[in-house]
Amino acid sequence: MILANAFCLFFFLDETLRSLASPSSPQGPELHGWRPPVDCVRANELCAAESNCSSRYRTLRQCLAGRDRNTMLANKECQAALEVLQESPLYDCRCKRGMKKELQCLQIYWSIHLGLTEGEEFYEASPYEPVTARLSDIFRLASIFSGTGADPAVSAKSNHCLDAAKACNLNDNCKKLRSSYISICNREISPTERCNRRKCHKALRQFFDRVPSEYTYRMLFCSCQDQACAERRRQTILPSCSYEDKEKPNCLDLRSLCRTDHLCRSRLADFHANCRASYRTLTGCPTDNYQACLGSYAGMIGFDITPNYVDSSPTGIVVSPWCSCRGSGNMEEECEKFLRDFTENPCLRNAIQAFGNGTDVNLSPKNPSFQATQAPRVEKTPSLPDDLSDSTSLGTSVITTCTSVQEQGLKANNSKELSMCFTELTTSIIPGSKRVVKPNSGPRRARPSAALTAVSFLMLKLAL
């Protein structure tokens, strides 16, 4: 009997001390307000099944009809509806590019988020789910890219864009949709109208949305050694119909026209989210993911804001929409900034060159899948662990930033970059999580666990 009581006491103390030793961590959706993402079509169904949400959603749609944001928020009923919907699955919903009900999904997304923006923002958040695939995944599927693995002498003489077209013809789906857009975009309507641009754009969208990237990318981003190859690359989207026009419109007018269409608006926002130049990353891309940038670029083809190569230069890669900044007035600076996101974008240029060369940056995705039901494991680690790999996103960006500062020979000062280097080099990073723990925090956490055995043994002795 005494032994049984002693065992129960030992078990109770063991569980109590373990709960004290481990840091409390909220689980599930409550963690930092995180909620599992859901596509907007499904979120709309969930909202429709709940009376309060569905009525508020109908109210908000009526509020947004023909009103600007300030007028809408001046109405208390409209403001209350928006506040309720911000707590619903509709607020965090996203869409997948090329999904079956993509346009419906995007309409639902913008019906919420247009009421959250103050006026016309320069950069808008992307309504699409983040891209986790990488160029290396496409290379594994593609059988030909930039002569990799071939004789360098033969590769230098090859027309990789011609090889890409031949590869497309060997795939039934690629051949069918490519032949379709070529036929439609080359069909002259009248002596004054070279083609039906609207139908041409639709056929191009179908090609780039329905044909696998290992075929479309090789045609669009093939590397070239001569002008003939570069001209074939420029002609991929039949620019005389899909791209060029008699006059170049103002770029800001073109952007405003694009934003009147939910699909075009979403593709432009996605391009900015994945291709906007970043000078704090290794690749120049916001998420260090070339695949995300190239996919966003290809996603804009088939709209009024379609980008393309500006010339047939095999060495200099410059792309742009068909627009200029003439007549911008006091908005010229903003117009030039918008245009530079295409013409002078290191992220986009590096991504195109990387694909053409058959290379990819050796980094894992910046946004790994999050498991809300698992608390992060806290282990004792040195301040600079020897096994800190590229899979630790924070560590990678810090090492890159610090290395670039050292290589440039910058003087030690109180700049933000050097402060970040000093801060991160004196902390430990917990693998698989975003938590940062000071070096001396490891031993302190171990003390309650170390006392577990001693206290339990003492209580057992007293019971006996």
For each residue, the residues with C-beta under 8 A, 3 or more apart:
1: 4 5
2: 5 6 463 464
3: 6 7 464
4: 1 7 8
5: 1 2 8 9 463
6: 2 3 9 10 459 460 463 464
7: 3 4 10 11
8: 4 5 11 12
9: 5 6 12 13 459 460 463
10: 6 7 13 14 456 459 460
11: 7 8 14 15
12: 8 9 15 16
13: 9 10 16 17 452 455 456 459
14: 10 11 17 18 452 456
15: 11 12 18 19
16: 12 13 19 20
17: 13 14 20 21 448 449 451 452 455 456
18: 14 15 21 22 449 452
19: 15 16 22
20: 16 17 448
21: 17 18 445 448 449 452
22: 18 19 375 378
23: 378 445
24:
25: 31 375 376
26: 30 31
27: 30 31 372 373 375
28: 31 372 373
29: 33 34 35 36 372
30: 26 27 33 34
31: 25 26 27 28 34 372
32:
33: 29 30
34: 29 30 31 370 372
35: 29 89 92
36: 29 372
37: 92 93 94 129
38: 42 43 46 89 92 93
39: 42 43 93 94 95 96 99 105
40: 43 44 90 93 94 95 105 106 108 109 127
41: 44 45 101 104 105 108
42: 38 39 45 46 89 93
43: 38 39 40 46 47 88 89 90 92 93 108
44: 40 41 47 48 57 90 93 108
45: 41 42 48 49
46: 38 42 43 49 50 53 88 89
47: 43 44 50 53 54 57 85 88 89 90
48: 44 45 53 54 57
49: 45 46 54
50: 46 47 53 54 88
51: 54 55
52: 55 56 84
53: 46 47 48 50 56 57 84 85 88 90
54: 47 48 49 50 51 57 58
55: 51 52 58 59
56: 52 53 59 60 80 81 84 85
57: 44 47 48 53 54 60 61 81 85 88 90 111
58: 54 55 61 62
59: 55 56 62 63 77 78 81
60: 56 57 63 64 78 81 82 85 111 112 115
61: 57 58 64 65 111
62: 58 59 65
63: 59 60 67 72 75 77 78 81 82 115
64: 60 61 67 72 111 114 115
65: 61 62
66:
67: 63 64 71 72
68: 71 72
69: 72 73 114 115 117 118 119
70: 73 74
71: 67 68 74 75
72: 63 64 67 68 69 75 78 79 115
73: 69 70 78 79 82
74: 70 71
75: 63 71 72 78 79
76: 79 80
77: 59 63 80 81
78: 59 60 63 72 73 75 81 82
79: 72 73 75 76 82 83
80: 56 76 77 83 84
81: 56 57 59 60 63 77 78 84 85
82: 60 63 73 78 79 85 86 115 116
83: 79 80 86 87
84: 52 53 56 80 81 87 88
85: 47 53 56 57 60 81 82 88 90 91 112
86: 82 83 91
87: 83 84 91
88: 43 46 47 50 53 57 84 85 91
89: 35 38 42 43 46 47 92 93
90: 40 43 44 47 53 57 85 93 108 112
91: 85 86 87 88 112
92: 35 37 38 43 89
93: 37 38 39 40 42 43 44 89 90 105 108 109
94: 37 39 40 109 127 128 129
95: 39 40 99 102 105 106 109 127 128 129 266
96: 39 99 102 105 128 129
97: 102 128 209 270 295 299
98: 102 209 210
99: 39 95 96 102 105
100:
101: 41 104 105
102: 95 96 97 98 99 105 106 263
103: 106 107 262 263
104: 41 101 107 108
105: 39 40 41 93 95 96 99 101 102 108 109 127
106: 40 95 102 103 109 110 127 262 263 266
107: 103 104 110 111 262
108: 40 41 43 44 90 93 104 105 111 112
109: 40 93 94 95 105 106 112 113 127 266
110: 106 107 113 114 127 262 265 266
111: 57 60 61 64 107 108 114 115
112: 60 85 90 91 108 109 115 116
113: 109 110 116 117 125 127
114: 64 69 110 111 117
115: 60 63 64 69 72 82 111 112
116: 82 112 113
117: 69 113 114 120 121 124
118: 69 121
119: 69
120: 117 256 259
121: 117 118 124
122: 334 337 338
123: 269 272 273 276
124: 117 121 265 268 269 272
125: 113 269 273
126: 266 269 270 272 273 274
127: 40 94 95 105 106 109 110 113 266 269 270
128: 94 95 96 97 266 270
129: 37 94 95 96
130: 287 292 365 367
131: 274 287 289 291 292 295
132: 365 367 369
133: 137 138 291
134: 137 138 289 290 291 360 365
135: 138 139 290 291 294 351 354 355 359 360
136: 139 140 360
137: 133 134 140 141 291
138: 133 134 135 141 142 213 214 217 291 355
139: 135 136 142 145 148 358 360
140: 136 137
141: 137 138 212 214
142: 138 139 145 214 218
143: 167
144: 163 164 167 218
145: 139 142 148 160 218 355 358
146: 155 160 222 223 356 357 358
147: 150 152 154 155 156 158 160
148: 139 145 358
149:
150: 147 154 155 158
151: 154 155
152: 147 155 156
153: 156 157
154: 147 150 151 157 158
155: 146 147 150 151 152 158
156: 147 152 153 225
157: 153 154 225
158: 147 150 154 155 163
159: 162 163 224 226 228 229 232
160: 145 146 147 163 164 218 222 223 224 229 356
161: 164 165 219 222 224 229 230 232 233 236
162: 159 165 166 229 232
163: 144 158 159 160 166 167 218 222
164: 144 160 161 167 168 215 218 219 222
165: 161 162 168 169 219 232
166: 162 163 169 170
167: 143 144 163 164 170 171 215 218
168: 164 165 171 174 175 178 211 215 218 219
169: 165 166 174 175 178
170: 166 167 175
171: 167 168 174 175 211 215
172: 175 176
173: 176 177 210 211
174: 168 169 171 177 178 211 212 215 216
175: 168 169 170 171 172 178 179
176: 172 173 179 180
177: 173 174 180 181 203 206 207 210 211
178: 168 169 174 175 181 182 207 211
179: 175 176 182 183
180: 176 177 183 184 203 206 207
181: 177 178 184 185 200 203 204 206 207 238
182: 178 179 185 186 238
183: 179 180 186 187
184: 180 181 187 195 196 199 200 203
185: 181 182 195 200 203 204 238 241 242
186: 182 183 195 238 241
187: 183 184 195 196
188: 191 193 194 195
189: 193 194 195 196
190: 193
191: 188
192:
193: 188 189 190 196
194: 188 189 240 241
195: 184 185 186 187 188 189 199 200 240 241
196: 184 187 189 193 199 200
197: 200 201 241 242
198: 201 202
199: 184 195 196 202 203
200: 181 184 185 195 196 197 203 204 238 241 242
201: 197 198 204 205 242 302 303 304 306
202: 198 199 205 206 302
203: 177 180 181 184 185 199 200 206 207 302
204: 181 185 200 201 207 208 237 242 301 302 306
205: 201 202 208 209 301 302 303
206: 177 180 181 202 203 209 210
207: 177 178 180 181 203 204 210 211 216
208: 204 205 211 216 298 299 301 302
209: 97 98 205 206 299
210: 98 173 177 206 207
211: 168 171 173 174 177 178 207 208 215 216
212: 141 174 215 216
213: 138 216 217 291 294 295 298
214: 138 141 142 217 218
215: 164 167 168 171 174 211 212 218 219
216: 174 207 208 211 212 213 219 220 298
217: 138 213 214 220 221 294 298 355
218: 142 144 145 160 163 164 167 168 214 215 221 222
219: 161 164 165 168 215 216 222 233 236
220: 216 217 233 236 237 298
221: 217 218 233 294 352 355 356
222: 146 160 161 163 164 218 219 229 233 356
223: 146 160 353 356 357
224: 159 160 161 227 229 230 233 314 356
225: 156 157 229 314
226: 159 229 230 314
227: 224 230 231 312 313 314
228: 159 231 232
229: 159 160 161 162 222 224 225 226 232 233 314
230: 161 224 226 227 233 234 309 311 312 313 314
231: 227 228 234 235 312
232: 159 161 162 165 228 229 235 236
233: 161 219 220 221 222 224 229 230 236 309
234: 230 231 239 308 309 311 312
235: 231 232 238 239
236: 161 219 220 232 233
237: 204 220 242 243 301 306 308
238: 181 182 185 186 200 235 241 242
239: 234 235 242 243 244 308
240: 194 195 243 244
241: 185 186 194 195 197 200 238
242: 185 197 200 201 204 237 238 239 301 302 306
243: 237 239 240 306 308 322
244: 239 240 322
245: 248 249 322
246:
247:
248: 245 322 323 324 326
249: 245 253 254 322 323 324
250: 253 254 323 324 325 326 327 328 335
251: 254 255 321 323 324 325 328 335 338 339
252: 255 256 325 328 331 334 335 338
253: 249 250 256 257 323
254: 249 250 251 257 258 304 305 321 322 323
255: 251 252 258 259 268 305 338
256: 120 252 253 259 260
257: 253 254 260 261 304 305
258: 254 255 261 264 265 268 303 304 305
259: 120 255 256 264 265 268
260: 256 257 264 265
261: 257 258 264 265 303
262: 103 106 107 110 265 266
263: 102 103 106 266 267 303
264: 258 259 260 261 267 268 300 303 304 305
265: 110 124 258 259 260 261 262 268 269
266: 95 106 109 110 126 127 128 262 263 269 270
267: 263 264 270 271 296 299 300 303
268: 124 255 258 259 264 265 271 272 300 305
269: 123 124 125 126 127 265 266 272 273
270: 97 126 127 128 266 267 273 274 296 299
271: 267 268 274 275 296 297 299 300
272: 123 124 126 268 269 275 276 341
273: 123 125 126 269 270 276 286 296
274: 126 131 270 271 285 286 287 289 292 293 295 296
275: 271 272 285 286 293 296 297 341 345 347 348 351
276: 123 272 273 286 341 345 347
277: 284 341 345 346 347
278: 281 284 285 286 347
279: 284
280: 397 401
281: 278 284 285 286 287 288 397 400
282: 288 361 363 396 400
283: 288 289 290 347 350 351 361 363
284: 277 278 279 281 346 347 350
285: 274 275 278 281 288 289 290 292 293 347 350 351
286: 273 274 275 276 278 281 347
287: 130 131 274 281 292 365 366 367
288: 281 282 283 285 361 363 366 396
289: 131 134 274 283 285 292 293 363 365 366
290: 134 135 283 285 293 294 350 351 354 355 360 361
291: 131 133 134 135 137 138 213 294 295 360
292: 130 131 274 285 287 289 295 296
293: 274 275 285 289 290 296 297 347 348 351
294: 135 213 217 221 290 291 297 298 351 352 355
295: 97 131 213 274 291 292 298 299
296: 267 270 271 273 274 275 292 293 299 300
297: 271 275 293 294 300 301 307 319 348 351
298: 208 213 216 217 220 294 295 301
299: 97 208 209 267 270 271 295 296
300: 264 267 268 271 296 297 303 305 306 307
301: 204 205 208 237 242 297 298 306 307
302: 201 202 203 204 205 208 242 306
303: 201 205 258 261 263 264 267 300 306
304: 201 254 257 258 264
305: 254 255 257 258 264 268 300 321
306: 201 204 237 242 243 300 301 302 303 321 322
307: 297 300 301 319 320 321 342
308: 234 237 239 243 319 320 322
309: 230 233 234 312 317 318 319
310: 318 319 320 343
311: 230 234 316 318
312: 227 230 231 234 309
313: 227 230 316 317 318
314: 224 225 226 227 229 230
315:
316: 311 313
317: 309 313 349 352 353
318: 309 310 311 313 343
319: 297 307 308 309 310 342 343 348
320: 307 308 310 323 339 342 343
321: 251 254 305 306 307 339 342
322: 243 244 245 248 249 254 306 308
323: 248 249 250 251 253 254 320 339
324: 248 249 250 251 339
325: 250 251 252 328 332 335 336 339
326: 248 250
327: 250
328: 250 251 252 325 331 332 334 335 336
329: 332
330:
331: 252 328 334 335
332: 325 328 329 335 336
333: 336 337
334: 122 252 328 331 337 338
335: 250 251 252 325 328 331 332 338 339
336: 325 328 332 333 339 340
337: 122 333 334 340 341
338: 122 251 252 255 334 335 341
339: 251 320 321 323 324 325 335 336 342 343
340: 336 337 343 344 345
341: 272 275 276 277 337 338 345
342: 307 319 320 321 339 345 348
343: 310 318 319 320 339 340
344: 340
345: 275 276 277 340 341 342 348 349
346: 277 284 349 350
347: 275 276 277 278 283 284 285 286 293 350 351
348: 275 293 297 319 342 345 351 352
349: 317 345 346 352 353
350: 283 284 285 290 346 347 353 354
351: 135 275 283 285 290 293 294 297 347 348 354 355
352: 221 294 317 348 349 355 356
353: 223 317 349 350 356 357
354: 135 290 350 351 357 359 360 361
355: 135 138 145 217 221 290 294 351 352 358
356: 146 160 221 222 223 224 352 353
357: 146 223 353 354
358: 139 145 146 148 355
359: 135 354
360: 134 135 136 139 290 291 354
361: 282 283 288 290 354
362: 390
363: 282 283 288 289 366 390 393 396
364: 368 390 391 393
365: 130 132 134 287 289 368
366: 287 288 289 363 393
367: 130 132 287
368: 364 365 393 432
369: 132
370: 34
371: 374
372: 27 28 29 31 34 36
373: 27 28
374: 371
375: 22 25 27
376: 25 430 432 433 435
377: 430 432
378: 22 23 430 435 437 442 445
379: 430 442
380: 442 443 446
381: 385 428 429 430 437 442
382: 385 386 428 439
383: 425 426 427 428 439
384: 388 425
385: 381 382 388 428 429
386: 382
387:
388: 384 385 392 395 429
389: 392
390: 362 363 364 396
391: 364 431
392: 388 389 395 396 429 431
393: 363 364 366 368 396 397
394: 397 398 424 429 434 436
395: 388 392 398 399 424 429
396: 282 288 363 390 392 393 399 400
397: 280 281 393 394 400 401
398: 394 395 401 402 420 421 424 425
399: 395 396 402 403
400: 281 282 396 397 403 404
401: 280 397 398 404 405 417 420 421
402: 398 399 405 406 417 421 424 425
403: 399 400 406 407
404: 400 401 407 408
405: 401 402 408 410 417 418 421
406: 402 403 409 410
407: 403 404
408: 404 405
409: 406
410: 405 406 413 415 418
411:
412: 418
413: 410 418
414: 418 419
415: 410 418 419
416: 419 420
417: 401 402 405 420 421
418: 405 410 412 413 414 415 421 422
419: 414 415 416 422 423
420: 398 401 416 417 423 424
421: 398 401 402 405 417 418 424 425
422: 418 419 425 426
423: 419 420 426 427
424: 394 395 398 402 420 421 427 429 436
425: 383 384 398 402 421 422
426: 383 422 423 438 439
427: 383 423 424 436 437 438 439
428: 381 382 383 385 436 437 438 439 441 442
429: 381 385 388 392 394 395 424 436
430: 376 377 378 379 381 433 435 436 437
431: 391 392
432: 368 376 377
433: 376 430
434: 394
435: 376 378 430
436: 394 424 427 428 429 430
437: 378 381 427 428 430 441 442
438: 426 427 428 441
439: 382 383 426 427 428 442
440: 443 444
441: 428 437 438 444 445
442: 378 379 380 381 428 437 439 445 446
443: 380 440 446 447
444: 440 441 447
445: 21 23 378 441 442 448 449
446: 380 442 443 449 450
447: 443 444 450 451
448: 17 20 21 445 451 452
449: 17 18 21 445 446 452
450: 446 447 453 454
451: 17 447 448 454 455
452: 13 14 17 18 21 448 449 455 456
453: 450 456 457
454: 450 451 457 458
455: 13 17 451 452 458 459
456: 10 13 14 17 452 453 459 460
457: 453 454 460 461
458: 454 455 461 462
459: 6 9 10 13 455 456 462 463
460: 6 9 10 456 457 463 464
461: 457 458 464
462: 458 459
463: 2 5 6 9 459 460
464: 2 3 6 460 461
